[in-house]
Amino acid sequence: MAIDPQTLAELKESLLKEKEELENNLGRIAKPASDKEGDYEPTFEDIGRDIDDNITEVEQFTDNLPVEITLQKKLQDVLEALERMDKGTYGVCENCHQEIDIERLKANPSAKTCIKCR
């Protein structure tokens, strides 16, 4: 059973909206690291040169790093889902190669696996 075109368009719209939100959130704490889409590195404000300023900068960096990693991973999942849509392989479990239930895709449009393989 293939995904009907209207549902596929809705899922793509959802992925594009999520992509934009993730990029906006990443832009607040990170900067693009390369020409590769979805590749970011955390940033911190250069507050000053004294020890207290440096401590604040390190704290800001260590606070942002796990958030940046989580957001970047989610962005990569979204980009991969959009790529699978372009290739015509969207909605197929990457483990068992069975179709992913449409309700799972509606709940998580970037899902790579079916519920059984999750």
Residue frames as qw, qx, qy, qz and C-alpha x, y, z in Angstrom:
[[0.000, 0.889, 0.458, 0.000, 0.00, 0.00, 0.00],
 [0.430, 0.270, 0.000, 0.862, 1.64, 3.25, -1.12],
 [0.090, -0.520, -0.400, 0.749, 1.06, 6.54, 0.65],
 [0.342, 0.772, 0.506, 0.174, -1.57, 8.55, -1.20],
 [0.438, 0.437, 0.063, 0.783, -0.29, 11.79, -2.76],
 [0.273, -0.799, -0.104, -0.525, -2.31, 14.09, -0.48],
 [0.795, -0.601, -0.024, 0.079, -1.05, 12.40, 2.69],
 [0.776, 0.053, 0.047, 0.627, 2.50, 12.44, 1.31],
 [0.195, 0.647, 0.084, 0.732, 2.19, 16.17, 0.60],
 [0.523, -0.788, -0.063, -0.318, 0.92, 16.78, 4.16],
 [0.868, -0.383, 0.014, 0.315, 3.81, 14.79, 5.62],
 [0.611, 0.309, 0.067, 0.726, 6.29, 16.69, 3.47],
 [0.095, -0.783, -0.081, -0.609, 4.80, 20.00, 4.58],
 [0.730, -0.680, -0.030, -0.062, 5.13, 18.86, 8.20],
 [0.842, -0.115, 0.051, 0.525, 8.78, 17.90, 7.63],
 [0.388, 0.536, 0.088, 0.745, 9.57, 21.23, 5.96],
 [0.357, -0.823, -0.053, -0.439, 7.97, 23.13, 8.84],
 [0.838, -0.521, 0.024, 0.164, 9.94, 21.07, 11.37],
 [0.735, 0.210, 0.059, 0.642, 13.14, 21.67, 9.35],
 [0.106, 0.727, 0.049, 0.677, 12.59, 25.42, 9.49],
 [0.596, -0.762, -0.001, -0.253, 11.92, 25.35, 13.25],
 [0.894, -0.276, 0.041, 0.350, 15.01, 23.23, 13.90],
 [0.576, 0.395, 0.055, 0.713, 17.19, 25.52, 11.79],
 [0.159, -0.810, -0.029, -0.564, 15.84, 28.58, 13.64],
 [0.759, -0.648, 0.042, -0.056, 16.52, 26.97, 17.02],
 [0.857, -0.034, 0.067, 0.509, 19.99, 25.85, 15.95],
 [0.367, 0.652, 0.063, 0.660, 20.72, 29.34, 14.65],
 [0.403, -0.857, 0.015, -0.320, 20.29, 30.69, 18.19],
 [0.705, -0.624, 0.335, 0.036, 23.01, 28.48, 19.69],
 [0.718, -0.120, 0.537, 0.426, 25.12, 27.30, 16.77],
 [0.307, 0.706, -0.288, -0.569, 26.44, 28.27, 13.37],
 [0.920, 0.378, -0.042, -0.095, 26.67, 26.23, 10.18],
 [0.640, -0.551, 0.462, 0.270, 29.89, 24.20, 10.32],
 [0.356, -0.153, 0.716, 0.580, 30.29, 23.46, 6.62],
 [0.343, 0.167, -0.419, -0.824, 28.58, 23.58, 3.27],
 [0.251, -0.197, -0.941, -0.112, 26.74, 20.37, 4.18],
 [0.468, -0.459, -0.172, -0.735, 23.13, 21.15, 5.03],
 [0.817, -0.481, -0.229, -0.222, 22.29, 20.36, 8.64],
 [0.771, -0.023, -0.337, 0.540, 25.88, 20.47, 9.93],
 [0.194, -0.902, 0.006, -0.387, 26.28, 22.90, 12.84],
 [0.589, 0.022, -0.539, 0.602, 28.75, 23.67, 15.60],
 [0.364, -0.804, -0.439, 0.171, 27.85, 25.28, 18.93],
 [0.297, 0.579, -0.095, 0.753, 28.76, 28.90, 19.54],
 [0.445, -0.658, -0.453, 0.405, 29.08, 31.09, 22.57],
 [0.085, 0.972, 0.080, 0.206, 29.17, 34.81, 23.10],
 [0.618, 0.185, -0.285, 0.708, 32.64, 36.33, 23.50],
 [0.371, -0.866, -0.336, 0.003, 31.95, 38.19, 26.73],
 [0.083, -0.940, 0.311, -0.111, 35.47, 39.28, 27.61],
 [0.622, 0.472, -0.575, 0.244, 38.94, 38.21, 28.58],
 [0.234, -0.517, 0.634, -0.524, 38.94, 38.03, 32.37],
 [0.039, 0.083, -0.986, 0.136, 38.55, 34.74, 34.26],
 [0.393, 0.332, 0.632, -0.580, 34.87, 35.31, 35.15],
 [0.559, 0.526, -0.178, -0.616, 34.00, 36.06, 31.55],
 [0.330, 0.359, -0.845, -0.220, 35.83, 32.96, 30.39],
 [0.163, 0.072, 0.923, -0.342, 34.02, 30.82, 32.95],
 [0.516, 0.455, 0.336, -0.644, 30.68, 32.20, 31.74],
 [0.499, 0.516, -0.488, -0.496, 31.65, 31.44, 28.12],
 [0.156, 0.202, -0.967, -0.004, 32.60, 27.86, 28.99],
 [0.316, 0.241, 0.766, -0.506, 29.35, 27.38, 30.91],
 [0.556, 0.516, 0.026, -0.651, 27.36, 28.72, 27.98],
 [0.407, 0.430, -0.732, -0.338, 29.20, 26.39, 25.59],
 [0.041, 0.056, -0.984, 0.165, 28.67, 23.31, 27.78],
 [0.430, 0.355, 0.558, -0.615, 25.00, 24.20, 28.23],
 [0.557, 0.552, -0.160, -0.600, 24.49, 24.61, 24.47],
 [0.102, 0.401, -0.870, -0.269, 26.42, 21.56, 23.31],
 [0.236, 0.158, 0.953, -0.102, 23.93, 18.81, 24.27],
 [0.443, 0.632, 0.374, -0.515, 21.02, 20.89, 22.96],
 [0.311, 0.653, -0.455, -0.519, 22.89, 21.50, 19.69],
 [0.043, -0.214, 0.962, 0.166, 23.64, 17.79, 19.32],
 [0.344, 0.376, 0.809, -0.291, 19.99, 16.85, 19.89],
 [0.426, 0.719, 0.134, -0.533, 18.66, 19.47, 17.48],
 [0.194, 0.584, -0.647, -0.450, 21.24, 18.60, 14.84],
 [0.188, -0.017, 0.981, 0.046, 20.39, 14.88, 15.07],
 [0.408, 0.560, 0.625, -0.358, 16.70, 15.65, 14.64],
 [0.340, 0.742, -0.185, -0.547, 17.47, 17.95, 11.70],
 [0.025, 0.381, -0.860, -0.337, 19.50, 15.18, 10.05],
 [0.311, 0.255, 0.907, -0.126, 16.55, 12.79, 10.50],
 [0.411, 0.714, 0.312, -0.473, 14.23, 15.33, 8.85],
 [0.225, 0.679, -0.488, -0.500, 16.65, 15.92, 5.96],
 [0.116, -0.167, 0.962, 0.181, 17.00, 12.16, 5.43],
 [0.398, 0.463, 0.743, -0.275, 13.20, 11.76, 5.41],
 [0.390, 0.766, -0.004, -0.511, 12.89, 14.48, 2.77],
 [0.088, 0.523, -0.755, -0.385, 15.60, 12.75, 0.75],
 [0.277, 0.100, 0.956, -0.013, 13.74, 9.42, 1.01],
 [0.459, 0.649, 0.424, -0.434, 10.64, 11.21, -0.29],
 [0.304, 0.730, -0.371, -0.487, 12.61, 12.43, -3.31],
 [0.027, 0.357, -0.909, -0.215, 13.97, 8.92, -3.93],
 [0.725, -0.068, -0.394, -0.560, 10.58, 7.25, -3.52],
 [0.558, 0.002, -0.796, 0.234, 11.68, 5.15, -0.53],
 [0.232, -0.289, 0.401, -0.838, 9.84, 7.13, 2.14],
 [0.762, -0.167, 0.130, -0.612, 7.62, 5.11, 4.46],
 [0.906, 0.124, -0.406, 0.000, 9.65, 1.90, 4.19],
 [0.714, -0.670, 0.202, 0.032, 11.35, 0.50, 7.30],
 [0.312, 0.763, -0.566, -0.003, 15.11, 0.56, 6.89],
 [0.361, -0.387, 0.829, -0.182, 15.43, -2.67, 8.91],
 [0.540, 0.163, 0.819, -0.102, 12.71, -5.05, 7.73],
 [0.005, -0.081, 0.580, 0.811, 11.81, -3.20, 4.49],
 [0.000, -0.589, -0.806, -0.046, 8.10, -3.35, 5.31],
 [0.025, -0.660, -0.235, -0.713, 5.86, -0.31, 5.06],
 [0.131, -0.068, -0.566, 0.811, 5.77, 1.95, 8.10],
 [0.017, -0.662, -0.743, 0.096, 2.24, 2.41, 9.42],
 [0.138, 0.641, 0.256, 0.710, 0.78, 5.72, 8.27],
 [0.489, -0.836, -0.205, -0.143, -0.25, 6.62, 11.83],
 [0.736, -0.410, 0.034, 0.537, 3.40, 6.29, 12.92],
 [0.455, 0.270, 0.256, 0.809, 4.47, 8.56, 10.06],
 [0.143, -0.798, -0.299, -0.504, 1.82, 11.11, 10.99],
 [0.634, -0.761, -0.095, 0.099, 3.06, 11.09, 14.59],
 [0.475, -0.633, 0.405, 0.458, 6.73, 11.12, 13.56],
 [0.687, 0.703, 0.003, -0.183, 7.20, 12.00, 9.89],
 [0.235, 0.748, -0.620, -0.009, 10.95, 11.39, 10.06],
 [0.808, -0.270, 0.500, -0.156, 10.56, 7.80, 11.32],
 [0.253, 0.547, -0.743, -0.291, 13.03, 5.41, 9.70],
 [0.129, 0.056, -0.989, 0.047, 11.65, 2.21, 11.14],
 [0.574, -0.415, -0.513, -0.485, 8.32, 0.53, 11.79],
 [0.598, -0.617, 0.224, -0.460, 7.04, 0.00, 15.33],
 [0.989, -0.138, -0.026, 0.038, 8.28, -3.60, 15.44],
 [0.768, 0.288, -0.154, 0.551, 11.85, -2.60, 14.53],
 [0.112, -0.871, 0.118, -0.463, 11.88, 0.52, 16.67]]
